Amino acid sequence: MADESNSQMLNSQNEKKIFDPTEYQHTRYNPLRGDWILVSPHRMKRPWKGQVERPQEDEIPRWDAKNPLCPRTVRASGKENPDYESTYVFENDFPALLQEEAPSPGASTHPLLKCEPAQGTCRVMCFHPWSDVTLPLMSIEEILEVIREWIRQFQELSKTYRWVQIFENKGAAMGCSNPHPHCQIWASSYLPNEPAVEDRTQREYLQKHGVPMLVEYAKLEAELKVRIVVENDDWIVVVPYWATWPYEVLLLPRRHVQRLSDLTSEEQRSLADIMKRLLIKYDNLFEVSFPYSMGWHGAPTGKQDTDCSHWQLHAHYYPPLLRSATVKKFMVGYEMLAQAQRDLTAEQAAEKLRNLPDVHYKVKSDS
């Protein structure tokens, strides 16, 4: 009888528990990828004795004769950069994709040994002639010129290639060996894995629900206001409900926009504003030049991509830092072999970023 009484008491206690996403482990669905992520917020309570102060940052010279991205320097290919004063784009000296059509590998002899030819081009785009600035330290006009150059590059390359991937790796933590502010633009004749998945999931969502997935998601987040980091009349930045990286964000236009080239001049200017505000908050989080990988995803531009009404333009920001300027989130072990997992909830991350000041920490310390 005692065992039965204890069992009834435990059941009664369990029935009274109310699910709190900040206390209990749970999984969240990522509709863009069609997969799930494990969220374990209780792990944030474990003891932490790591470094929390801002580390000493390296002094980066404004111009360095040995830096191949600076104006008037000679790159490894022997080509000299012009004395550029704004953005500057050149063909990557060591591209992963070549414009020349490769010989056909021939028909596959086995379904487990498939091979297809790949064709494309890779470019490097410098944001600014100075090496000691980053996007959050640039003026709105300078960031606007970066956006306009992105659009020019996209318009040119999309005439030839199905996919144009604009992406920036910032900081040594993301494998960026050169501090000069720059990004890369890779264009390919085929649709790469990540956009191919998003193409499928967005198409399926529109077919099932009658509205583009990310158009509806932006409206939903604007109403809920729990995961918003920054916003203006044309754009919204949120830590997505299904975020994998600790301070990952999704940058979305409020109206239905398929590609970068569809942005109005007003939307381009407001994009410069929202990017600067977001990146200042990133830097202020741990008072360090915040590392991340970011990239634009929009509708593909191949001959077969005639109906892209399911697509919504968006940018992903994936920063690795977790608890301090030196403690990173690693995708290893369970993440590699089972599924992605995070400790900090999307709502907690958004609140922390949202409450940070819009004035850069370097400006504060210098004043």
Backbone torsions as a table, in degrees:
resi	resn	phi	psi	omega
1	MET	NA	-36.4	-179.8
2	ALA	-63.0	-41.9	179.0
3	ASP	-63.4	-41.3	179.6
4	GLU	-64.7	-40.2	179.3
5	SER	-65.0	-42.8	178.2
6	ASN	-63.6	-39.9	178.9
7	SER	-62.7	-42.5	179.4
8	GLN	-64.7	-37.9	-179.8
9	MET	-66.6	-41.0	178.5
10	LEU	-65.1	-41.8	178.6
11	ASN	-62.5	-39.8	179.6
12	SER	-63.9	-40.0	179.1
13	GLN	-66.1	-40.1	179.3
14	ASN	-65.0	-36.8	-179.8
15	GLU	-65.4	-28.1	-177.8
16	LYS	-80.6	-15.8	-178.5
17	LYS	-68.3	136.8	177.4
18	ILE	-112.8	133.8	-177.6
19	PHE	-65.2	125.1	176.8
20	ASP	-121.6	113.6	-175.9
21	PRO	-64.2	-13.8	177.1
22	THR	-90.2	-3.9	-176.9
23	GLU	-117.5	-34.7	-171.3
24	TYR	-112.8	142.9	175.7
25	GLN	-63.9	145.0	178.8
26	HIS	-162.2	168.9	176.8
27	THR	-112.6	147.9	178.2
28	ARG	-124.9	142.6	-177.0
29	TYR	-90.6	132.5	175.1
30	ASN	-100.8	102.1	-175.9
31	PRO	-69.2	-21.3	178.8
32	LEU	-74.3	-29.6	-179.6
33	ARG	-108.1	-15.9	-179.4
34	GLY	72.4	29.3	178.4
35	ASP	-136.3	-177.4	-173.7
36	TRP	-121.8	155.3	176.3
37	ILE	-127.3	140.5	176.6
38	LEU	-87.9	126.6	177.9
39	VAL	-110.6	124.4	-175.7
40	SER	-126.5	70.6	-173.6
41	PRO	-63.6	-25.3	-179.6
42	HIS	-63.9	-20.6	-179.0
43	ARG	-70.0	-17.9	178.6
44	MET	-69.0	-12.6	-179.6
45	LYS	-83.7	-9.3	-177.2
46	ARG	-69.4	150.5	-176.2
47	PRO	-58.0	143.9	178.9
48	TRP	-131.9	123.0	-179.2
49	LYS	-123.7	16.6	-178.1
50	GLY	-80.4	179.2	-177.5
51	GLN	-71.4	135.4	178.1
52	VAL	-122.5	-17.0	-178.7
53	GLU	-77.9	161.7	-179.1
54	ARG	-74.5	126.9	179.1
55	PRO	-74.0	161.9	177.6
56	GLN	-69.7	125.8	-179.7
57	GLU	-90.0	146.5	179.4
58	ASP	-69.2	144.5	174.7
59	GLU	-81.0	118.4	-178.4
60	ILE	-101.2	123.3	179.3
61	PRO	-67.2	145.1	-179.9
62	ARG	-63.3	-35.8	178.5
63	TRP	-140.9	135.7	-178.3
64	ASP	-136.8	121.7	-177.8
65	ALA	-61.3	-21.4	-178.6
66	LYS	-94.2	-3.4	-179.8
67	ASN	-88.5	115.8	-174.7
68	PRO	-70.4	-4.1	178.8
69	LEU	-101.8	-8.5	-179.4
70	CYS	-76.5	155.1	174.2
71	PRO	-60.3	144.0	172.8
72	ARG	70.0	12.3	177.4
73	THR	-101.4	161.8	-178.8
74	VAL	-102.5	128.7	-179.9
75	ARG	-83.6	173.7	-177.0
76	ALA	-60.9	-25.8	-179.9
77	SER	-75.7	-10.6	-176.7
78	GLY	94.7	-5.7	180.0
79	LYS	-83.7	143.4	-178.5
80	GLU	-102.0	135.3	176.5
81	ASN	-74.6	144.3	175.4
82	PRO	-72.0	172.3	178.6
83	ASP	-84.7	66.7	-173.5
84	TYR	-73.5	150.7	-176.3
85	GLU	-117.7	-6.0	179.9
86	SER	-135.8	-123.9	174.6
87	THR	-83.6	157.6	179.0
88	TYR	-148.8	129.6	-177.6
89	VAL	-120.9	135.6	175.5
90	PHE	-144.3	159.0	178.3
91	GLU	-69.1	130.9	179.9
92	ASN	-57.2	131.3	-178.3
93	ASP	-70.9	-20.1	179.6
94	PHE	-133.6	68.6	-172.0
95	PRO	-74.0	147.6	174.7
96	ALA	-80.2	-24.7	178.3
97	LEU	-121.4	135.1	179.8
98	LEU	-106.7	147.0	-179.6
99	GLN	-73.0	-29.6	179.9
100	GLU	-66.4	136.9	179.2
101	GLU	-71.0	124.4	-179.2
102	ALA	-75.8	152.6	176.0
103	PRO	-59.6	147.0	179.2
104	SER	-66.2	132.9	178.7
105	PRO	-72.9	-5.2	-179.0
106	GLY	85.9	168.1	-179.2
107	ALA	-65.7	139.6	179.4
108	SER	-67.4	137.2	-179.5
109	THR	-90.4	-10.2	-178.7
110	HIS	-152.3	141.4	-178.7
111	PRO	-63.3	-17.5	178.5
112	LEU	-93.3	-0.5	-177.9
113	LEU	-129.7	58.6	-177.4
114	LYS	-85.7	147.7	179.5
115	CYS	-150.7	134.9	179.0
116	GLU	-131.4	148.2	177.3
117	PRO	-69.2	150.3	178.5
118	ALA	-129.7	141.4	-178.6
119	GLN	-140.4	145.3	178.9
120	GLY	175.1	-162.3	179.0
121	THR	-150.3	153.8	-179.3
122	CYS	-130.2	130.1	-179.6
123	ARG	-125.9	155.1	174.2
124	VAL	-112.8	136.5	-179.8
125	MET	-124.7	116.4	175.5
126	CYS	-84.0	134.8	-178.0
127	PHE	-80.9	-29.2	-167.6
128	HIS	-159.7	151.7	179.3
129	PRO	-72.9	-17.4	-178.3
130	TRP	-93.0	138.4	179.4
131	SER	-82.5	-19.7	-173.6
132	ASP	-95.1	18.5	174.9
133	VAL	-120.8	156.5	173.1
134	THR	-128.6	172.2	-177.5
135	LEU	-53.4	-45.2	-179.2
136	PRO	-66.0	-16.9	178.9
137	LEU	-95.9	-5.5	178.4
138	MET	-84.4	159.6	178.0
139	SER	-76.3	164.0	177.2
140	ILE	-58.2	-41.2	-179.7
141	GLU	-64.1	-38.5	179.4
142	GLU	-69.0	-40.0	176.6
143	ILE	-66.6	-38.2	178.2
144	LEU	-60.5	-38.3	178.1
145	GLU	-67.1	-33.7	173.9
146	VAL	-61.4	-46.4	-180.0
147	ILE	-62.4	-43.1	179.7
148	ARG	-63.7	-37.1	178.4
149	GLU	-70.4	-37.4	173.6
150	TRP	-54.4	-46.5	-177.5
151	ILE	-65.4	-42.4	178.3
152	ARG	-61.7	-43.6	179.1
153	GLN	-64.5	-42.9	179.3
154	PHE	-61.9	-45.8	-178.9
155	GLN	-61.4	-41.1	-179.5
156	GLU	-68.4	-50.9	-173.9
157	LEU	-72.5	-30.0	-178.3
158	SER	-70.7	-12.6	175.4
159	LYS	-71.8	-23.8	-176.5
160	THR	-109.8	-35.5	-170.7
161	TYR	-115.6	152.6	-178.7
162	ARG	-75.4	-33.0	-176.6
163	TRP	-132.7	132.8	175.8
164	VAL	-120.3	112.9	-178.0
165	GLN	-104.7	109.8	173.5
166	ILE	-95.4	125.0	-178.4
167	PHE	-149.3	151.6	178.5
168	GLU	-127.1	127.5	169.4
169	ASN	-104.8	115.0	-176.7
170	LYS	-113.7	126.5	175.4
171	GLY	95.2	151.5	-180.0
172	ALA	-62.2	-30.0	-179.3
173	ALA	-63.6	-21.8	178.9
174	MET	-102.8	15.0	176.6
175	GLY	82.9	12.6	179.6
176	CYS	-86.1	115.9	-175.0
177	SER	-91.5	-9.1	-177.3
178	ASN	-120.6	120.3	-176.2
179	PRO	-74.4	-12.3	-179.3
180	HIS	-58.6	133.3	-176.5
181	PRO	-64.8	116.2	-177.2
182	HIS	-160.2	167.2	173.1
183	CYS	-138.0	-179.1	176.8
184	GLN	-126.6	153.7	178.7
185	ILE	-132.2	110.4	177.7
186	TRP	-110.3	127.8	177.4
187	ALA	-116.1	137.7	-176.5
188	SER	-133.1	154.4	179.4
189	SER	-76.1	-10.9	-177.2
190	TYR	-123.6	169.5	178.6
191	LEU	-94.0	114.4	-178.7
192	PRO	-65.2	171.8	-172.3
193	ASN	-57.5	-53.2	-174.3
194	GLU	-62.4	-51.8	176.9
195	PRO	-65.3	-27.6	177.9
196	ALA	-65.4	-40.2	177.0
197	VAL	-65.1	-45.7	-179.5
198	GLU	-65.0	-33.8	176.6
199	ASP	-61.0	-44.8	-178.9
200	ARG	-68.4	-46.7	-175.8
201	THR	-68.0	-38.7	179.2
202	GLN	-69.1	-36.4	177.8
203	ARG	-65.1	-44.5	-179.5
204	GLU	-64.4	-37.0	-179.3
205	TYR	-67.1	-43.2	179.2
206	LEU	-63.4	-41.9	179.7
207	GLN	-63.4	-36.2	-176.5
208	LYS	-84.2	-37.3	-171.5
209	HIS	-112.4	-10.6	175.6
210	GLY	77.3	11.7	179.2
211	VAL	-146.2	142.2	177.9
212	PRO	-59.1	135.8	-174.7
213	MET	-52.5	-53.3	-172.9
214	LEU	-79.2	-18.6	171.3
215	VAL	-68.2	-46.0	178.2
216	GLU	-66.5	-37.7	-178.3
217	TYR	-65.6	-41.4	179.1
218	ALA	-61.5	-41.7	178.8
219	LYS	-65.3	-40.5	179.8
220	LEU	-62.7	-46.4	-179.6
221	GLU	-67.1	-34.7	178.2
222	ALA	-64.7	-31.6	178.3
223	GLU	-77.8	-42.6	-175.9
224	LEU	-73.9	-40.1	176.5
225	LYS	59.0	31.4	178.7
226	VAL	-107.3	-19.1	-178.8
227	ARG	-119.2	8.7	178.5
228	ILE	-73.8	135.8	175.2
229	VAL	-100.7	-55.0	174.7
230	VAL	-144.2	158.0	178.5
231	GLU	-157.1	158.4	169.4
232	ASN	-145.1	-165.3	-173.6
233	ASP	-64.9	-28.6	-173.4
234	ASP	-109.9	-18.8	-171.1
235	TRP	-135.2	156.1	175.2
236	ILE	-139.6	135.3	177.2
237	VAL	-116.5	123.6	-178.6
238	VAL	-130.9	152.0	162.6
239	VAL	-81.0	109.8	-173.4
240	PRO	-60.9	147.5	-179.6
241	TYR	-51.0	-33.4	-175.5
242	TRP	-102.3	19.4	-175.6
243	ALA	-53.8	141.1	178.3
244	THR	-98.8	-51.5	179.7
245	TRP	-76.7	149.2	-172.8
246	PRO	-51.2	-47.3	-177.8
247	TYR	-119.9	34.3	174.8
248	GLU	-61.2	141.4	174.5
249	VAL	-134.5	160.4	177.0
250	LEU	-121.7	125.1	-180.0
251	LEU	-102.7	120.6	-172.2
252	LEU	-130.8	139.3	169.8
253	PRO	-75.5	151.8	-179.5
254	ARG	-76.7	-33.4	178.6
255	ARG	-95.4	170.3	-179.4
256	HIS	-75.4	112.1	-179.6
257	VAL	-131.6	125.0	-176.5
258	GLN	-86.7	-36.4	-173.7
259	ARG	-141.1	161.7	176.5
260	LEU	-55.7	-37.4	-177.7
261	SER	-68.4	-10.3	179.4
262	ASP	-89.3	-5.7	-177.0
263	LEU	-71.2	138.0	174.0
264	THR	-76.0	166.8	178.8
265	SER	-63.0	-34.7	177.4
266	GLU	-66.4	-40.6	179.1
267	GLU	-68.5	-33.1	176.6
268	GLN	-65.0	-43.0	179.6
269	ARG	-67.1	-42.2	179.7
270	SER	-70.1	-24.7	174.2
271	LEU	-67.6	-41.4	176.8
272	ALA	-59.5	-40.6	179.1
273	ASP	-64.2	-46.8	-175.4
274	ILE	-70.4	-35.1	177.6
275	MET	-64.9	-45.1	-179.4
276	LYS	-62.2	-44.3	-179.6
277	ARG	-63.9	-42.9	178.3
278	LEU	-62.1	-48.6	-174.2
279	LEU	-70.4	-28.4	172.9
280	ILE	-65.0	-42.8	178.4
281	LYS	-63.2	-42.1	176.4
282	TYR	-56.0	-49.5	-178.2
283	ASP	-63.8	-35.2	-177.7
284	ASN	-74.8	-18.5	-176.5
285	LEU	-56.7	-50.4	178.4
286	PHE	-121.3	15.4	-179.0
287	GLU	50.2	57.8	178.8
288	VAL	-154.9	152.3	175.9
289	SER	-63.4	106.7	-165.2
290	PHE	-74.0	123.7	178.3
291	PRO	-79.3	149.8	176.3
292	TYR	-168.0	165.0	163.8
293	SER	-116.6	131.9	178.2
294	MET	-132.7	158.4	177.6
295	GLY	-164.8	151.5	178.6
296	TRP	-92.7	137.7	172.1
297	HIS	-123.9	125.9	176.4
298	GLY	-144.7	-178.5	-176.5
299	ALA	-61.5	137.3	176.4
300	PRO	-66.6	166.3	-171.4
301	THR	-127.4	26.2	178.5
302	GLY	-79.1	167.6	178.8
303	LYS	-62.2	-27.3	-179.8
304	GLN	-81.7	-10.2	-176.9
305	ASP	-94.5	61.7	-175.0
306	THR	-77.5	-35.0	179.6
307	ASP	-118.4	105.3	-179.7
308	CYS	-118.2	30.2	-178.4
309	SER	-64.0	-17.4	179.3
310	HIS	-79.9	-13.9	-175.5
311	TRP	-84.4	143.4	170.2
312	GLN	-129.6	126.9	176.8
313	LEU	-57.1	139.4	176.0
314	HIS	-162.4	159.2	176.5
315	ALA	-122.6	135.8	174.7
316	HIS	-98.6	136.4	170.3
317	TYR	-120.1	121.5	-178.8
318	TYR	-119.9	92.1	176.2
319	PRO	-92.8	143.9	-174.5
320	PRO	-90.6	-15.3	-172.3
321	LEU	-69.2	141.9	-174.9
322	LEU	-116.3	-63.8	-173.5
323	ARG	-112.0	-18.7	-179.5
324	SER	-161.8	-177.7	-178.9
325	ALA	-67.5	-14.6	-177.3
326	THR	-118.9	-4.2	-178.7
327	VAL	-105.5	116.0	-175.1
328	LYS	-105.6	159.1	170.8
329	LYS	-89.2	126.0	178.6
330	PHE	-108.0	135.0	175.3
331	MET	-91.3	84.0	-176.9
332	VAL	-134.1	177.6	173.3
333	GLY	53.5	-114.9	-177.3
334	TYR	-58.3	-40.7	-178.6
335	GLU	-62.6	-38.6	-179.0
336	MET	-77.3	-33.1	-171.3
337	LEU	-104.3	-15.3	-177.8
338	ALA	-129.1	-76.4	177.3
339	GLN	-160.0	162.0	179.0
340	ALA	-62.8	147.4	-178.1
341	GLN	-143.1	141.4	176.1
342	ARG	-137.0	157.1	179.5
343	ASP	-101.1	-50.6	179.8
344	LEU	-73.0	128.2	179.5
345	THR	-72.4	158.7	178.2
346	ALA	-58.8	-38.5	-178.7
347	GLU	-66.5	-40.6	179.1
348	GLN	-66.8	-41.4	179.4
349	ALA	-64.6	-43.0	-179.7
350	ALA	-63.2	-42.5	-180.0
351	GLU	-62.9	-41.3	-179.5
352	LYS	-64.5	-44.9	179.0
353	LEU	-67.6	-42.3	-177.2
354	ARG	-60.3	-37.0	-175.7
355	ASN	-82.6	-3.8	178.0
356	LEU	-75.8	150.5	-179.7
357	PRO	-69.7	158.5	178.1
358	ASP	-92.2	3.4	177.2
359	VAL	-99.7	129.6	-174.5
360	HIS	-65.6	142.3	-176.8
361	TYR	-62.1	-30.4	178.5
362	LYS	-69.5	-36.3	177.7
363	VAL	-67.2	-41.5	178.8
364	LYS	-61.0	-47.3	-174.3
365	SER	-69.9	-26.7	-178.6
366	ASP	-83.3	-18.1	-174.5
367	SER	-85.4	NA	NA
